[in-house]
Amino acid sequence: MDGPSTSQYQQLNQMTMQNIHTILCIGCTDFGAMTMLVMASYWPEKQFVVADDNHDVINAWQYQDLPVFEPGLQMLLAQRRNANLRFSNYIGEEINEARIVFVALINKQREMGKEWEDA
Protein backbone atom coordinates (compact mmCIF):
# COMPACT_ATOMS: atom_id res chain seq x y z
CA MET A 1 0.00 0.00 0.00
CA ASP A 2 1.43 3.34 -1.06
CA GLY A 3 1.35 6.38 1.19
CA PRO A 4 0.10 9.83 0.25
CA SER A 5 1.83 11.56 -2.62
CA THR A 6 3.91 14.71 -2.20
CA SER A 7 1.08 16.83 -3.58
CA GLN A 8 -1.32 15.28 -1.05
CA TYR A 9 1.08 16.19 1.78
CA GLN A 10 1.35 19.72 0.42
CA GLN A 11 -2.45 20.02 0.25
CA LEU A 12 -2.82 18.76 3.82
CA ASN A 13 -0.12 21.16 5.04
CA GLN A 14 -1.80 24.07 3.28
CA MET A 15 -5.22 23.18 4.72
CA THR A 16 -3.75 22.84 8.21
CA MET A 17 -1.93 26.17 8.05
CA GLN A 18 -5.09 27.93 6.84
CA ASN A 19 -6.74 27.11 10.18
CA ILE A 20 -3.85 28.46 12.23
CA HIS A 21 -3.91 32.18 12.86
CA THR A 22 -1.92 32.68 16.07
CA ILE A 23 1.32 30.99 17.09
CA LEU A 24 2.66 31.51 20.60
CA CYS A 25 6.06 31.05 22.17
CA ILE A 26 6.10 30.95 25.96
CA GLY A 27 9.47 32.15 27.18
CA CYS A 28 11.14 35.24 25.79
CA THR A 29 14.57 33.67 25.60
CA ASP A 30 16.91 34.69 22.79
CA PHE A 31 16.02 31.45 21.03
CA GLY A 32 12.27 31.84 21.50
CA ALA A 33 12.06 35.47 20.45
CA MET A 34 14.32 35.07 17.43
CA THR A 35 12.54 31.91 16.29
CA MET A 36 9.19 33.70 16.35
CA LEU A 37 10.75 36.68 14.56
CA VAL A 38 12.05 34.51 11.73
CA MET A 39 8.74 32.63 11.48
CA ALA A 40 6.87 35.94 11.41
CA SER A 41 8.99 37.06 8.47
CA TYR A 42 8.16 33.87 6.55
CA TRP A 43 4.41 33.93 7.30
CA PRO A 44 3.31 37.58 7.39
CA GLU A 45 -0.35 36.52 7.29
CA LYS A 46 -0.03 34.72 10.66
CA GLN A 47 0.17 36.34 14.10
CA PHE A 48 3.13 35.48 16.34
CA VAL A 49 3.28 36.19 20.05
CA VAL A 50 6.17 35.85 22.48
CA ALA A 51 4.90 35.74 26.06
CA ASP A 52 6.83 35.78 29.31
CA ASP A 53 6.07 36.77 32.90
CA ASN A 54 9.33 38.77 33.08
CA HIS A 55 8.28 42.35 32.34
CA ASP A 56 11.88 43.56 31.88
CA VAL A 57 12.60 41.02 29.14
CA ILE A 58 9.34 41.73 27.32
CA ASN A 59 9.99 45.49 27.51
CA ALA A 60 13.51 45.02 26.17
CA TRP A 61 12.20 43.25 23.06
CA GLN A 62 9.21 45.54 22.72
CA TYR A 63 11.19 48.79 22.91
CA GLN A 64 14.46 47.83 21.15
CA ASP A 65 16.71 47.52 24.18
CA LEU A 66 17.56 44.06 22.89
CA PRO A 67 19.33 41.60 25.18
CA VAL A 68 21.17 40.03 22.24
CA PHE A 69 23.01 41.24 19.14
CA GLU A 70 22.64 39.66 15.73
CA PRO A 71 23.37 41.46 12.45
CA GLY A 72 20.11 42.69 10.93
CA LEU A 73 18.05 41.83 14.03
CA GLN A 74 16.89 45.37 14.79
CA MET A 75 15.84 45.98 11.19
CA LEU A 76 13.88 42.71 10.95
CA LEU A 77 12.30 43.33 14.34
CA ALA A 78 11.26 46.84 13.30
CA GLN A 79 9.55 45.37 10.21
CA ARG A 80 7.65 42.63 12.05
CA ARG A 81 6.91 44.10 15.48
CA ASN A 82 3.27 45.18 15.70
CA ALA A 83 2.72 43.98 12.12
CA ASN A 84 2.47 40.27 12.93
CA LEU A 85 4.79 39.87 15.94
CA ARG A 86 4.09 41.11 19.42
CA PHE A 87 5.36 40.61 22.95
CA SER A 88 3.13 40.03 25.95
CA ASN A 89 3.18 39.43 29.70
CA TYR A 90 -0.26 37.76 29.64
CA ILE A 91 0.63 34.10 29.15
CA GLY A 92 -2.76 32.68 30.12
CA GLU A 93 -4.70 34.92 27.74
CA GLU A 94 -2.26 34.24 24.91
CA ILE A 95 -2.57 30.46 25.37
CA ASN A 96 -6.33 30.76 24.90
CA GLU A 97 -5.85 32.52 21.55
CA ALA A 98 -3.06 30.37 20.13
CA ARG A 99 -3.42 27.31 17.91
CA ILE A 100 0.25 26.32 18.23
CA VAL A 101 2.32 26.82 21.38
CA PHE A 102 6.10 26.57 21.62
CA VAL A 103 7.95 26.62 24.92
CA ALA A 104 11.44 28.16 25.05
CA LEU A 105 13.29 27.46 28.26
CA ILE A 106 16.45 28.98 29.67
CA ASN A 107 19.29 26.50 30.00
CA LYS A 108 20.45 27.20 33.55
CA GLN A 109 23.69 25.25 33.02
CA ARG A 110 24.62 27.40 30.05
CA GLU A 111 23.43 30.59 31.74
CA MET A 112 25.86 29.97 34.60
CA GLY A 113 28.76 29.63 32.15
CA LYS A 114 29.12 25.86 32.23
CA GLU A 115 29.88 23.95 29.07
CA TRP A 116 27.39 21.51 27.55
CA GLU A 117 29.58 18.58 28.62
CA ASP A 118 29.15 19.59 32.27
CA ALA A 119 25.34 19.64 32.01
LONUVO-691730 format. One line per 5 residues: their letters; for each residue y, z, x of C-alpha. Coordinates in nm, 2 decimals, decimal comma, always signed. Layout:
REM LONUVO-691730
a> Y:Z:X  ...
END
This chain:
REM LONUVO-691730
mdgps> +0,00:+0,00:+0,00  +0,33:-0,11:+0,14  +0,64:+0,12:+0,13  +0,98:+0,03:+0,01  +1,16:-0,26:+0,18
tsqyq> +1,47:-0,22:+0,39  +1,68:-0,36:+0,11  +1,53:-0,11:-0,13  +1,62:+0,18:+0,11  +1,97:+0,04:+0,13
qlnqm> +2,00:+0,03:-0,25  +1,88:+0,38:-0,28  +2,12:+0,50:-0,01  +2,41:+0,33:-0,18  +2,32:+0,47:-0,52
tmqni> +2,28:+0,82:-0,38  +2,62:+0,80:-0,19  +2,79:+0,68:-0,51  +2,71:+1,02:-0,67  +2,85:+1,22:-0,39
htilc> +3,22:+1,29:-0,39  +3,27:+1,61:-0,19  +3,10:+1,71:+0,13  +3,15:+2,06:+0,27  +3,11:+2,22:+0,61
igctd> +3,09:+2,60:+0,61  +3,22:+2,72:+0,95  +3,52:+2,58:+1,11  +3,37:+2,56:+1,46  +3,47:+2,28:+1,69
fgamt> +3,14:+2,10:+1,60  +3,18:+2,15:+1,23  +3,55:+2,05:+1,21  +3,51:+1,74:+1,43  +3,19:+1,63:+1,25
mlvma> +3,37:+1,64:+0,92  +3,67:+1,46:+1,08  +3,45:+1,17:+1,20  +3,26:+1,15:+0,87  +3,59:+1,14:+0,69
sywpe> +3,71:+0,85:+0,90  +3,39:+0,66:+0,82  +3,39:+0,73:+0,44  +3,76:+0,74:+0,33  +3,65:+0,73:-0,03
kqfvv> +3,47:+1,07:+0,00  +3,63:+1,41:+0,02  +3,55:+1,63:+0,31  +3,62:+2,01:+0,33  +3,58:+2,25:+0,62
addnh> +3,57:+2,61:+0,49  +3,58:+2,93:+0,68  +3,68:+3,29:+0,61  +3,88:+3,31:+0,93  +4,24:+3,23:+0,83
dvina> +4,36:+3,19:+1,19  +4,10:+2,91:+1,26  +4,17:+2,73:+0,93  +4,55:+2,75:+1,00  +4,50:+2,62:+1,35
wqyqd> +4,33:+2,31:+1,22  +4,55:+2,27:+0,92  +4,88:+2,29:+1,12  +4,78:+2,12:+1,45  +4,75:+2,42:+1,67
lpvfe> +4,41:+2,29:+1,76  +4,16:+2,52:+1,93  +4,00:+2,22:+2,12  +4,12:+1,91:+2,30  +3,97:+1,57:+2,26
pglqm> +4,15:+1,25:+2,34  +4,27:+1,09:+2,01  +4,18:+1,40:+1,81  +4,54:+1,48:+1,69  +4,60:+1,12:+1,58
llaqr> +4,27:+1,10:+1,39  +4,33:+1,43:+1,23  +4,68:+1,33:+1,13  +4,54:+1,02:+0,96  +4,26:+1,20:+0,77
rnanl> +4,41:+1,55:+0,69  +4,52:+1,57:+0,33  +4,40:+1,21:+0,27  +4,03:+1,29:+0,25  +3,99:+1,59:+0,48
rfsny> +4,11:+1,94:+0,41  +4,06:+2,30:+0,54  +4,00:+2,60:+0,31  +3,94:+2,97:+0,32  +3,78:+2,96:-0,03
igeei> +3,41:+2,92:+0,06  +3,27:+3,01:-0,28  +3,49:+2,77:-0,47  +3,42:+2,49:-0,23  +3,05:+2,54:-0,26
neari> +3,08:+2,49:-0,63  +3,25:+2,16:-0,58  +3,04:+2,01:-0,31  +2,73:+1,79:-0,34  +2,63:+1,82:+0,02
vfval> +2,68:+2,14:+0,23  +2,66:+2,16:+0,61  +2,66:+2,49:+0,80  +2,82:+2,50:+1,14  +2,75:+2,83:+1,33
inkqr> +2,90:+2,97:+1,65  +2,65:+3,00:+1,93  +2,72:+3,36:+2,05  +2,52:+3,30:+2,37  +2,74:+3,01:+2,46
emgke> +3,06:+3,17:+2,34  +3,00:+3,46:+2,59  +2,96:+3,21:+2,88  +2,59:+3,22:+2,91  +2,40:+2,91:+2,99
weda> +2,15:+2,75:+2,74  +1,86:+2,86:+2,96  +1,96:+3,23:+2,91  +1,96:+3,20:+2,53
END
